[in-house]
Amino acid sequence: MNSAPQPFQLLPGADDSPVILHVPHSSRVIPQSVRAGIVLDDRALELELDHITDSHTAEIAAAAAEAAPIAPWRFVNGLSRLVIDPERFPDEREEMLAVGMGAVYTQTTHREPLRPADVDPQPLIDRYFHPYAEAMTAAVADRLEAVGRAVVIDVHSYPTERLPYELHGDGPRPPICLGTDASHTPAELLAAAQKAFAGFGGTGLDSPFAGTYVPLEYYGKDPRVSALMVEIRRDVYMSEPGGPAGTGLDALGGALAALVDAVHRAGI
């Protein structure tokens, strides 16, 4: 484990691109100070990281950025979601608190203890969650100032078989799940994603995971911010759990690049 890892990184794209590829769950890095508060032994922790990490999604986003005619921006989390999960609400609004997976997890994917149940999450929220949220908010603000709109595309993956922590995992598990928000996912963006990912055996909508990420400063308030979540079923591109990527990675990078290009060309 790295004792001083980079918490997050904004990788610049073209000045005239509104697109930010957001990659929040691709890293396995846990600072030593955070590792000390996790009750799993090293072997169990590595297995949990296999299950919880959206492995290789940063590489998919990088491949898309390289292939897209106009490069998107990328905001990549450099730390594991076992440090903090930047896509959770940091308070009682978060429904995943019911399974010990708020902004700071206390349970594993298999509903076993990860941290003591009475741990105070606030130090980790202050140290990692709020700076991440502020930086992502600033990245969106920069795109709004530069081009008058921002399009956040969340890049995730999910396991082929349902894990015990999933609250809504009893529905379809398509090769590509597209997560939407009623206020921030325009029909044109969803249609472009459905077309871009049509070659992977089907796309589904908001199952097994729903919604998408919008910084809270803009959520429900600013229609200039559009957002879509792309959830890729892991057997499409990698060995599970936590194994190497296969040939599907390049194809997914190409499909994501096609979506980015459609956003640029259509002014979505």
Secondary structure as UniProt FT lines:
FT   STRAND          8..11
FT   TURN            15..16
FT   STRAND          19..23
FT   HELIX           32..35
FT   TURN            36..37
FT   HELIX           42..52
FT   TURN            55..56
FT   HELIX           57..67
FT   STRAND          73..77
FT   TURN            81..83
FT   TURN            86..87
FT   TURN            92..93
FT   HELIX           95..99
FT   TURN            109..110
FT   TURN            117..118
FT   HELIX           122..124
FT   HELIX           125..129
FT   HELIX           130..147
FT   STRAND          150..158
FT   TURN            164..165
FT   TURN            167..170
FT   STRAND          176..179
FT   TURN            182..184
FT   HELIX           187..196
FT   HELIX           198..200
FT   STRAND          203..205
FT   TURN            216..221
FT   TURN            223..224
FT   STRAND          225..233
FT   HELIX           234..236
FT   TURN            240..242
FT   HELIX           248..266
//
